[in-house]
Each structure stands twice: as C-alpha cells, then as structure tokens.
Amino acid sequence: MLSLKLALHQEKVETREMLDIYKRHTRGKASKEELAVAHAQFFDVLRGIGLGVFAILPFAPITIPVIVKLGRLVGVEVIPSAFIAKKPLKGDSREL
C-alpha cells in the first residue's frame, strides 16, 4: 500500500507540473524540453485512464495483468511510469 501511495503522489506532482508547463506554453514561456516532459506526462495520464476503464470491469485482477503482458510483448507500455518498479542499476549499492 505504501508503494501505491508513493506512486500516486508522484503522478500527482508530475501532473501538476505538466499543467503548469502547458499554462506557461500558452503564454509563450515554455521551452521545447519542458514541452517534451509535459507530453510524456500527458501520455502517462492517458495510460492511467485506460487502465482505470479496465479496473471497473469484472475479472479486473485477471484482465489487467494480461493486458500489461500483451502490451509488453508488442512493445507498448500500458502502465504509467510512476507504477513501474525501478530496477537497481548494475553496481548499485542497494543491489542484493
């Protein structure tokens, strides 16, 4: 539950940043790099909405993992980036 709470908090922070970047863009004050970050977060929001639709369907504990697995087989990540488990880098001191 703690990891879910942290992931939701991270998504909230990133979404607020995205909205701020789009607001600045309407005034002509956002750079192309900032827009790239905002667009990436926008796609994360769309992924979350897409999985939310499947969460209300019957058998969601079965269908969501199947959708994630099929997406990865065809090279599409369907889970928002905050919910993807970060793998430790090679040589990282936290590696077990």
C-alpha positions in Angstrom: 0.0 0.0 0.0 2.9 2.3 0.7 4.3 1.9 -2.8 0.9 2.6 -4.2 0.6 5.8 -2.1 4.1 6.9 -3.2 3.3 6.2 -6.9 0.0 8.1 -6.8 1.8 11.1 -5.1 4.5 11.1 -7.8 1.8 11.1 -10.5 0.0 14.0 -8.8 3.2 16.0 -8.6 4.1 15.3 -12.2 0.6 16.1 -13.4 0.6 19.4 -11.7 4.0 20.2 -13.3 2.5 19.2 -16.7 -0.4 21.6 -16.2 2.0 24.4 -15.2 4.1 23.8 -18.3 1.1 23.9 -20.6 -0.1 27.1 -18.9 3.3 28.7 -19.5 3.3 27.4 -23.1 0.0 29.3 -23.7 1.9 32.4 -22.7 5.0 31.5 -24.8 7.2 30.9 -21.8 7.9 27.2 -22.0 10.9 25.6 -23.8 10.7 22.6 -26.1 12.4 20.4 -23.5 9.7 21.3 -21.0 7.0 20.6 -23.5 8.6 17.1 -24.1 8.3 16.5 -20.4 4.7 17.7 -20.3 3.8 15.5 -23.3 5.3 12.4 -21.7 3.3 13.0 -18.5 0.2 13.6 -20.6 0.7 10.1 -22.1 1.1 8.7 -18.6 -2.3 10.2 -17.6 -3.9 8.6 -20.7 -2.4 5.3 -19.7 -3.8 5.6 -16.2 -7.3 6.5 -17.6 -7.1 3.5 -20.0 -6.3 1.1 -17.1 -9.0 2.7 -15.0 -11.6 1.6 -17.5 -10.4 -2.0 -17.2 -10.4 -1.7 -13.4 -14.2 -1.4 -13.3 -14.8 -4.4 -15.4 -15.4 -7.9 -14.0 -12.4 -10.0 -13.6 -10.1 -7.0 -13.4 -7.4 -8.9 -11.4 -7.1 -11.2 -14.4 -7.6 -8.8 -17.3 -5.2 -6.1 -16.3 -2.1 -8.3 -15.9 -3.0 -9.9 -19.2 -3.2 -6.5 -20.9 0.1 -5.4 -19.4 1.8 -8.6 -20.6 0.3 -8.4 -24.1 1.4 -4.7 -24.3 4.9 -5.5 -23.3 5.0 -8.4 -25.9 4.2 -5.9 -28.7 6.5 -3.2 -27.2 3.9 -0.9 -25.7 4.0 0.1 -22.0 0.4 0.5 -20.7 1.3 1.2 -17.1 2.1 4.8 -16.0 5.7 5.4 -15.3 5.2 6.0 -11.6 3.8 2.5 -11.2 6.7 0.7 -13.0 9.1 -0.9 -10.5 12.5 0.6 -10.8 15.2 -2.0 -11.2 18.5 -1.2 -9.4 21.4 -0.3 -11.7 24.3 -2.7 -12.1 26.8 -1.9 -9.4 24.2 0.0 -7.3 24.9 -0.3 -3.5 21.2 -1.3 -3.0 21.5 -4.3 -5.2 21.1 -7.6 -3.4 
